[in-house]
Amino acid sequence: IEMPAEVLLDRQLARLSGVPLDAIRYRNLTAAHADRIDAALSTIEGFADRLCFVRPPFDLANVAATADAFAPLADPGGLLLVLDYIQRIAPPGVATDKRGAVDASMNYIRQFSDAGAAVVVVSSVGRQKDNRGRSSYGGENLNLASFKESGELEFGADDAFILAPEQDSPGLLKLSHLKARHRQPENV
């Protein structure tokens, strides 16, 4: 929702090629980049026909319509939906408040899952106070209640994770597995 598909694909091209994002974004590529760009484009070509982005309006009814149109083209292993981020994707109908909208969205998202799709829902989290009293997204205090409008997100998810900077290791991120409905949670 916050970045056009072209920008997201430029980021993937930079990641896969090792070419700086600014060089790709502003199309300041040189002959020295050619081999790495070609290899990265070859990798992207391997999955591009299985990749689809939803266009506006950004609501779950449009996500469903896009998935229905795209599903016959998807990998026979199933459909993977990534909803980034849920607080910005409107549910069907009218919600009275943000929490109600997320609750309605999770009810709708269960229908995708029940139809066989794997669904990854990205949520914003509330800022926490760090050990110096500053507002931050990091910290050891992040938990299930940190998801904004969290009630149904906490309940409805089979697994819930938070990715945040590791407190004692600058530059490292920790993927905390906060909820695991069908297995033992494992942090990474």
Phi, psi and chi 1 to 4 in degrees:
 res  aa     phi    psi   chi1   chi2   chi3   chi4
   1 ILE       -  -38.1  -70.2  178.5      -      -
   2 GLU   -88.5  -13.9  -66.2 -175.4    3.4      -
   3 MET  -132.5  135.9  -73.1 -173.9 -159.4      -
   4 PRO   -65.6  156.2  -11.0   18.6      -      -
   5 ALA   -54.4  -38.2      -      -      -      -
   6 GLU   -60.2  -40.1  -62.6   79.6   14.3      -
   7 VAL   -68.2  -42.3  173.0      -      -      -
   8 LEU   -62.7  -39.7  -67.6  169.0      -      -
   9 LEU   -69.6  -36.3  -70.2  171.3      -      -
  10 ASP   -59.6  -41.0  -80.2   -6.2      -      -
  11 ARG   -63.1  -41.1  -73.5  175.0  169.7  -99.2
  12 GLN   -65.5  -40.7  -73.6  -57.2  -48.8      -
  13 LEU   -61.1  -42.0 -175.0   59.4      -      -
  14 ALA   -64.3  -45.0      -      -      -      -
  15 ARG   -62.4  -45.9 -176.2 -176.9   68.0   78.2
  16 LEU   -73.3  -30.6  -67.6  167.2      -      -
  17 SER   -92.3  -24.8   67.9      -      -      -
  18 GLY    79.0    6.3      -      -      -      -
  19 VAL   -84.0  135.7  172.3      -      -      -
  20 PRO   -54.4  139.2  -25.1   33.8      -      -
  21 LEU   -57.0  -40.0  178.1   58.7      -      -
  22 ASP   -60.4  -38.2  -78.2  -10.9      -      -
  23 ALA   -64.4  -37.9      -      -      -      -
  24 ILE   -75.0  -46.9  -68.1  171.1      -      -
  25 ARG   -58.0  -44.5  179.1  178.1 -179.6 -161.4
  26 TYR   -95.1    7.2  -63.3  112.5      -      -
  27 ARG    55.0   42.9  -54.1  -57.0 -169.9 -109.7
  28 ASN  -100.3   55.4  -66.7  -30.8      -      -
  29 LEU   -91.6  147.0  -60.2  170.9      -      -
  30 THR  -119.9  173.8   66.1      -      -      -
  31 ALA   -60.4  -28.4      -      -      -      -
  32 ALA   -65.7  -22.6      -      -      -      -
  33 HIS   -87.0  -14.3  -62.3  127.1      -      -
  34 ALA   -55.0  -50.6      -      -      -      -
  35 ASP   -63.3  -41.7  -71.5  -18.4      -      -
  36 ARG   -69.3  -38.6  -68.9 -173.9  -70.6  164.2
  37 ILE   -65.9  -43.9  -67.8  -68.5      -      -
  38 ASP   -60.0  -43.9  -73.3  -14.7      -      -
  39 ALA   -64.3  -42.4      -      -      -      -
  40 ALA   -66.0  -42.0      -      -      -      -
  41 LEU   -63.2  -36.1  -73.9  172.4      -      -
  42 SER   -63.3  -41.1  177.7      -      -      -
  43 THR   -63.4  -45.6  -61.0      -      -      -
  44 ILE   -63.3  -39.5  -69.7  171.1      -      -
  45 GLU   -59.4  -28.0  -74.5  173.7    4.0      -
  46 GLY   -67.4  -21.3      -      -      -      -
  47 PHE  -127.0   -4.0   62.8   80.5      -      -
  48 ALA   -58.0  -35.6      -      -      -      -
  49 ASP   -72.9   -8.1   62.7  -24.8      -      -
  50 ARG  -109.5   13.7  -62.4 -175.0  -40.1  -92.9
  51 LEU  -116.7  133.1 -175.7   62.6      -      -
  52 CYS  -142.4  139.6  176.1      -      -      -
  53 PHE  -114.6  138.3  -66.7   91.1      -      -
  54 VAL   -78.6  135.7  174.2      -      -      -
  55 ARG   -97.3  161.7  -60.9  -73.2 -178.0 -166.7
  56 PRO   -56.0  151.2  -22.3   31.4      -      -
  57 PRO   -78.1  146.4   28.7  -33.3      -      -
  58 PHE   -90.4   79.9  -63.7  117.6      -      -
  59 ASP  -137.7  163.6   58.8   40.7      -      -
  60 LEU   -68.8  -26.9  -72.0  172.6      -      -
  61 ALA   -64.9  -40.3      -      -      -      -
  62 ASN   -70.6  -35.6 -168.8   31.2      -      -
  63 VAL   -60.2  -45.4  169.6      -      -      -
  64 ALA   -62.9  -44.2      -      -      -      -
  65 ALA   -63.6  -41.2      -      -      -      -
  66 THR   -65.8  -43.0  -57.7      -      -      -
  67 ALA   -63.1  -41.5      -      -      -      -
  68 ASP   -62.6  -40.3  -74.3  -15.1      -      -
  69 ALA   -71.1  -33.1      -      -      -      -
  70 PHE   -89.5  -27.1 -175.7   71.5      -      -
  71 ALA   -49.9  -41.8      -      -      -      -
  72 PRO   -61.9  -22.0  -22.6   31.9      -      -
  73 LEU   -90.2  -13.9  -54.2  173.4      -      -
  74 ALA   -69.9  164.6      -      -      -      -
  75 ASP   -55.5  138.0 -173.2  -52.6      -      -
  76 PRO   -59.1  -18.9  -13.7   19.4      -      -
  77 GLY   -70.1  -12.8      -      -      -      -
  78 GLY   128.6  176.3      -      -      -      -
  79 LEU  -102.3  133.3 -167.3   62.1      -      -
  80 LEU  -112.5  119.8  169.4   64.2      -      -
  81 LEU  -106.6  129.0  -62.7  174.8      -      -
  82 VAL  -115.6  116.8  179.2      -      -      -
  83 LEU  -108.9  105.1  -56.4  171.7      -      -
  84 ASP  -126.1  105.3 -176.0    7.2      -      -
  85 TYR  -120.7  155.9   66.0   93.1      -      -
  86 ILE   -62.7  -32.6 -166.6   59.1      -      -
  87 GLN   -66.8  -15.5  -73.6   82.9   -0.4      -
  88 ARG  -103.1    0.2  -63.3  -77.9  -49.3  -89.4
  89 ILE  -108.1  116.7  -57.5  170.8      -      -
  90 ALA   -74.3  138.3      -      -      -      -
  91 PRO   -82.2  166.5   32.2  -36.3      -      -
  92 PRO   -64.9  150.5  -18.5   29.1      -      -
  93 GLY    82.5 -166.8      -      -      -      -
  94 VAL  -114.4  125.8  177.3      -      -      -
  95 ALA   -99.7  143.6      -      -      -      -
  96 THR   -77.6  -26.7   57.0      -      -      -
  97 ASP  -155.4  177.0   60.7    7.7      -      -
  98 LYS   -63.0  -41.8  -70.8 -178.2 -179.6 -175.7
  99 ARG   -63.3  -42.5 -173.2  179.5 -166.9   98.7
 100 GLY   -62.7  -35.8      -      -      -      -
 101 ALA   -65.6  -42.6      -      -      -      -
 102 VAL   -67.5  -39.9  170.9      -      -      -
 103 ASP   -59.3  -46.7  -72.6   -4.9      -      -
 104 ALA   -63.9  -39.5      -      -      -      -
 105 SER   -61.6  -44.3  -67.0      -      -      -
 106 MET   -63.9  -37.2  -73.2  -58.9  -70.4      -
 107 ASN   -62.0  -40.9  -72.8  -28.8      -      -
 108 TYR   -69.9  -40.7 -158.3   80.8      -      -
 109 ILE   -63.4  -34.1  -71.1  166.6      -      -
 110 ARG   -57.8  -30.5  -81.5 -167.7 -157.5   89.8
 111 GLN   -66.5  -36.8  -65.9  176.2   36.0      -
 112 PHE   -61.4  -46.5  -66.2  133.6      -      -
 113 SER   -64.0  -43.9 -179.2      -      -      -
 114 ASP   -62.5  -26.1  -70.0  -15.1      -      -
 115 ALA   -84.3    0.3      -      -      -      -
 116 GLY   105.1   -1.0      -      -      -      -
 117 ALA   -81.1  143.6      -      -      -      -
 118 ALA   -86.3  133.7      -      -      -      -
 119 VAL  -125.4  125.6 -176.1      -      -      -
 120 VAL  -109.6  119.8  174.8      -      -      -
 121 VAL  -109.9  121.9  176.6      -      -      -
 122 VAL   -97.7  133.7  178.8      -      -      -
 123 SER  -122.9  148.7  171.9      -      -      -
 124 SER   -77.3  158.1   61.8      -      -      -
 125 VAL  -121.1  156.4  -66.0      -      -      -
 126 GLY   -75.6  147.1      -      -      -      -
 127 ARG   -69.1  146.9  -68.5 -179.9 -174.5 -113.0
 128 GLN  -116.6  160.7  -51.8  -70.6  -45.2      -
 129 LYS   -87.6  131.1  -63.1  -71.5 -176.2 -174.7
 130 ASP   -82.5 -175.9   68.1   10.7      -      -
 131 ASN   -69.0   -8.6   56.0    4.9      -      -
 132 ARG  -105.1    6.5  -66.0 -174.0 -175.1  139.6
 133 GLY    84.6    5.8      -      -      -      -
 134 ARG   -84.4  149.4  -61.7  174.1  -62.3 -170.2
 135 SER   -76.6  131.7 -172.4      -      -      -
 136 SER  -154.3  160.0  161.0      -      -      -
 137 TYR   -94.5   -5.9  -74.0  112.5      -      -
 138 GLY   -95.2 -176.5      -      -      -      -
 139 GLY   118.1  158.8      -      -      -      -
 140 GLU   -76.8   -9.6  -64.4  -64.6  -41.5      -
 141 ASN   -85.4   -3.4  -62.9  -31.4      -      -
 142 LEU   -69.7  131.1  -67.8  172.9      -      -
 143 ASN  -149.1 -171.3   57.4   40.3      -      -
 144 LEU   -55.8  -35.9  -79.5  175.5      -      -
 145 ALA   -71.7   -8.0      -      -      -      -
 146 SER   -75.7  -20.6  -59.8      -      -      -
 147 PHE   -64.5  130.0  -64.0  117.9      -      -
 148 LYS   -64.6  140.7  -74.6 -168.6  174.3  177.1
 149 GLU    50.9   53.4  -68.2   78.4   51.2      -
 150 SER   -79.2  -19.3   65.6      -      -      -
 151 GLY   -46.5  -60.7      -      -      -      -
 152 GLU   -75.9  -27.5 -167.4   60.5   27.1      -
 153 LEU   -62.4  -43.6  -72.1  172.1      -      -
 154 GLU   -63.8  -46.2  -66.8  171.7   34.7      -
 155 PHE   -74.8  -44.3  175.7   75.6      -      -
 156 GLY   -77.3  -21.0      -      -      -      -
 157 ALA   -78.6  140.7      -      -      -      -
 158 ASP   -75.5  -38.6  -73.7  -20.5      -      -
 159 ASP  -133.9  144.7  -71.6  -86.9      -      -
 160 ALA  -135.1  133.8      -      -      -      -
 161 PHE  -131.2  153.5  -60.4   86.5      -      -
 162 ILE  -130.0  129.4  -71.7 -174.6      -      -
 163 LEU  -103.0  119.6 -178.0   65.6      -      -
 164 ALA  -148.4  157.5      -      -      -      -
 165 PRO   -58.7  141.0  -20.7   31.0      -      -
 166 GLU   -74.1  127.1 -177.0   73.3  -69.3      -
 167 GLN   -58.4  -45.4  -70.0  -65.3   89.0      -
 168 ASP   -95.4    0.6  -59.9  -33.2      -      -
 169 SER  -135.4   85.1  -56.7      -      -      -
 170 PRO   -54.6  137.5  -22.2   31.1      -      -
 171 GLY    92.9  -15.4      -      -      -      -
 172 LEU  -100.8  149.1  -70.0 -179.8      -      -
 173 LEU  -113.9  148.3  -61.0  174.1      -      -
 174 LYS  -117.0  128.5  178.8 -179.9 -179.3 -178.4
 175 LEU   -97.8  102.6 -176.6   64.4      -      -
 176 SER   -88.6  124.6  -61.9      -      -      -
 177 HIS   -92.3   95.6 -163.7  176.9      -      -
 178 LEU   -84.0  -27.3  -56.3  174.7      -      -
 179 LYS  -145.0  135.7  176.4 -176.3  178.1 -177.4
 180 ALA  -141.2  105.9      -      -      -      -
 181 ARG   -70.9  -34.0 -175.9  167.2  -77.1  159.6
 182 HIS  -115.8    9.9  -57.1  -70.5      -      -
 183 ARG  -164.3  179.5   61.2 -170.3  171.5  147.3
 184 GLN   -78.0  130.8 -177.5   69.3   28.9      -
 185 PRO   -67.8  144.3   12.9  -16.2      -      -
 186 GLU  -136.3  121.6  -64.6 -179.6   37.7      -
 187 ASN   -78.6  150.9  -66.2  -19.6      -      -
 188 VAL  -123.9      -  178.7      -      -      -
